[in-house]
Amino acid sequence: MQNDVKMKNIFISILILIPLIFILSCEEIPLVLADPLIPESDKVVLIEELTGASCPNCPKGSAAIENILNKYPDKVAVVAIHGDFLASPIPNRSKYDFRNKKANDLENWFRPWYGKPAATTNRILTDDAQEPYTISSPDLWQAQVENELQKPHLLNLLMDIKYDSLTRKMEVEIAAIPLVELNGNYNISVYITESGITDAQTNGGVIVDNYVHNHVLREMLTKFDGDNIGNNLQKSSILKRNYTYTLPPESQGLWKASNIEVVAMVSRSSSSDRSVLQAVVKHLN
Amino acid sequence: MRNIIVLFLILVTYSLYSQEKGVFSGAFETNANVFIRDSAINAINTPQYDRQFFGGEAWLNVNYAIQGFNIGARFDMFNNSNLRNPNDSYSGIGIGRWFVQKTIDKLELSAGYLYDQIGSGFIFRAFETRPLFIDNALYGARVKYNLSENWHIMGFAGKQKNAFETYTGNVKGIRSEGFVNLGSDEAPLTLAPGIGFVNRTISDENMAGVVDALRTYLDEDRFSPKHNAYLSTLYNTLSYKGFSLYTEAAFKSKDIFYNPFAIKSEIVGSTLGKLEQKSGSVLYGSLSFAKGNLGMTAEVKRTKNFNFRIDPNQRLLRGLVNYLTPLNRQNTYRLTARYSPAAQDISEMAYALDVRYKFSKSLNLNVNYSDITSLEGDRLFQELYTEVIYKHKRKWQFTGGIQFLTYNQEVYEMKSEVPLVKTITPYIDFLYRFTPSKALRTEIQYMQTKQDFGSWLFALTEFSIAPKWSFEASGMYNIQPKKANSKGDIEKTLYPTLGIVLFNDAQRYSLRYVKQVEGVVCSGGICRLEPAFSGFRFAMNTTF
């Protein structure tokens, strides 16, 4: 019994002492939330966002994208990929189905990933083997973009678009100019995206009927994983590619030429490295 | 790892020459799934259905005890497994756990991957739940000192396990528990008090992620992030005659966590979900009473801002340092268990009452009621469950009852603009013994609901030949379907299961052909949404 009283005293001492130790040691030096220094360069970063009309958290991803575009105008190109997962139209609410074969292929190509929204920035590898290309927290996308903008600019990518509004035919001329010797294999990908599409979107617990979908991947002028543009690229060499495409007729608010953008990018092409060197984006009009 | 194997071999060699012989023990468990694509039930679009076709897991535990030493290791294998992410495939092989424990008089020293908890686990619980790929072992060291027969103090420090790696943050804590008898032999009044403290320090690497996120926030949502969180809990079990009262109060200092329900300001408008830094608390009480044929348990739990992770950037079931007890009844029948609520860590007020009455040796009654809302009063879950068990000698047994349930799919499954799921589920379970070794068990359940997938009928029959064999066939039939499948059709769909189970001493083998509808899978009170399954499942486990 006496022993137990002693133990009780020890117990009470712990009760008082430990919180005191915690309280006395809990003052931290505050962290500074400073933006990184972004060097001046012509580098343009590509964000490929995995999204979908039936995805409750995806508007958060889209908002993060708009914030990044707002913060780094002309430094970022965006492609919103409505593949398969949570991308089906909302029954009785959606007017359009944004899914297409190449979007689906791309979405699967970036697997594994935890869920949506998710985005890959320049297709750089993450530290997470369960999500090697994408990051599912939109809050972290901007930092990834900043990391990429801090890297050396290795390749210039120029794009010229001639569009005939009568025939709706466009001719895309792209030139890639390495700024250093680049070993390995390189691919070029060309995306057609459409913005300003008003349609239903799941947002948290509600469905927003007049949600504005931007950067929606509508078509690709290359294979989903790109076409080869060359191997072991020489510094200052000029690698040209031309593409033609006729926009489908404008119908029910879709395929409006004024909302169309063309995004092109050059990436490494190996089994372990798909990273993007440079992107370029241009409005059709 | 090599050092551990060497230590293991030294101990085994030592035991061969020592007076005392050591004791080996262990366990083996494996699951093997063959995936058969079926677009009619949305069993599609995962690597296993598309190209891998097989996925499985295996765990082998080996423990050895000698002269106060207790050492053990566990081999883990995940082969195209869908446990880590039900929509994807994970492979990994290695030593999933090792530990060394030595008892020296009143001192108990442990190192390696350790499982332990403080109180109910509100501030710390290192545990394993294999069906959900949870292995939150503490990789570190633990010292426990038995102050007396009834009192001990324990301290630990380490990192949290993350598959075959560890998270980078650090966690440490202390626990003291005791037992006091204040009453007499006629009126025994006992107390079992406990106290615990935990400190978690976010690693610089993880904090960089927090800072990166906060930099994107507008001023009104920003805060100055702190690396450290301090948690404390005080708990006690008071027992007096037939009464038992368990109370626990846990508190957390200002800590960073992701609140999926918080409104985040954007340049234009707002979105849902952001990091917050707030203090939190959990208050829990459980009063049990048993006298004669009556047994009652009443529980209450209030949770506020108690999401506690080793890294605030983690989501879903990843990186959880603590465990919040669910208050709802843990149902076992297929349809009554279909809608199970995961404990909410941001805002929850939960009550539960369980009453059991034994009318006679043959007749038992159980009524259970649970009610869960958010702290703001939004209905999350409500269940009234009744069960009558009648045993007729040893010949047959009847179990029957009805469940009334309300389930907030919007909150638990993040589904948009879906109404509360309201179900009424009567069920019966009839067991008939032909002989002492041969028995037939039949289950029939009907879930009436106008929400989600619509109404279901479930039937199961199981014929067992003790002690070796059990054969089962069951079907879950979407009798009044409400939901379109991947083809866009609303069809009445049958989800059959055929199975055979073999028991051989301590070994259990089962092989099943399964078609299973998507749904919430809960294990140990933790739940997650699982996709549909179509294929064969083999499982085997044994101890030795």
Chai-1 contact restraints between the chains, C-beta under 6 A:
chainA,res_idxA,chainB,res_idxB,connection_type,confidence,min_distance_angstrom,max_distance_angstrom,comment,restraint_id
A,N3,B,S148,contact,1.0,0.0,6.0,A-B,restraint_1
A,M7,B,L147,contact,1.0,0.0,6.0,A-B,restraint_2
A,M7,B,S148,contact,1.0,0.0,6.0,A-B,restraint_3
A,M7,B,W151,contact,1.0,0.0,6.0,A-B,restraint_4
A,M7,B,G178,contact,1.0,0.0,6.0,A-B,restraint_5
A,F11,B,S176,contact,1.0,0.0,6.0,A-B,restraint_6
A,F11,B,G178,contact,1.0,0.0,6.0,A-B,restraint_7
A,I14,B,S176,contact,1.0,0.0,6.0,A-B,restraint_8
A,L15,B,I195,contact,1.0,0.0,6.0,A-B,restraint_9
A,I18,B,F197,contact,1.0,0.0,6.0,A-B,restraint_10
A,F22,B,Y230,contact,1.0,0.0,6.0,A-B,restraint_11
A,E28,B,K226,contact,1.0,0.0,6.0,A-B,restraint_12
A,P30,B,S224,contact,1.0,0.0,6.0,A-B,restraint_13
A,L31,B,P225,contact,1.0,0.0,6.0,A-B,restraint_14
A,L33,B,V211,contact,1.0,0.0,6.0,A-B,restraint_15
A,L33,B,L214,contact,1.0,0.0,6.0,A-B,restraint_16
A,L33,B,R215,contact,1.0,0.0,6.0,A-B,restraint_17
A,P56,B,M414,contact,1.0,0.0,6.0,A-B,restraint_18
A,P56,B,S416,contact,1.0,0.0,6.0,A-B,restraint_19
A,P59,B,T271,contact,1.0,0.0,6.0,A-B,restraint_20
A,K60,B,T271,contact,1.0,0.0,6.0,A-B,restraint_21
A,K60,B,G273,contact,1.0,0.0,6.0,A-B,restraint_22
A,A63,B,E266,contact,1.0,0.0,6.0,A-B,restraint_23
A,A63,B,T271,contact,1.0,0.0,6.0,A-B,restraint_24
A,N67,B,T216,contact,1.0,0.0,6.0,A-B,restraint_25
A,N70,B,I267,contact,1.0,0.0,6.0,A-B,restraint_26
A,D84,B,N45,contact,1.0,0.0,6.0,A-B,restraint_27
A,P112,B,D88,contact,1.0,0.0,6.0,A-B,restraint_28
A,D139,B,A213,contact,1.0,0.0,6.0,A-B,restraint_29
A,D139,B,T216,contact,1.0,0.0,6.0,A-B,restraint_30
A,L140,B,G209,contact,1.0,0.0,6.0,A-B,restraint_31
A,L140,B,D212,contact,1.0,0.0,6.0,A-B,restraint_32
A,L140,B,A213,contact,1.0,0.0,6.0,A-B,restraint_33
A,Q142,B,T216,contact,1.0,0.0,6.0,A-B,restraint_34
A,A143,B,D212,contact,1.0,0.0,6.0,A-B,restraint_35
A,T202,B,S416,contact,1.0,0.0,6.0,A-B,restraint_36
A,G204,B,L272,contact,1.0,0.0,6.0,A-B,restraint_37
A,G205,B,E410,contact,1.0,0.0,6.0,A-B,restraint_38
A,G205,B,S416,contact,1.0,0.0,6.0,A-B,restraint_39
A,V206,B,S416,contact,1.0,0.0,6.0,A-B,restraint_40
A,V206,B,E417,contact,1.0,0.0,6.0,A-B,restraint_41
A,I207,B,S416,contact,1.0,0.0,6.0,A-B,restraint_42
A,I207,B,E417,contact,1.0,0.0,6.0,A-B,restraint_43
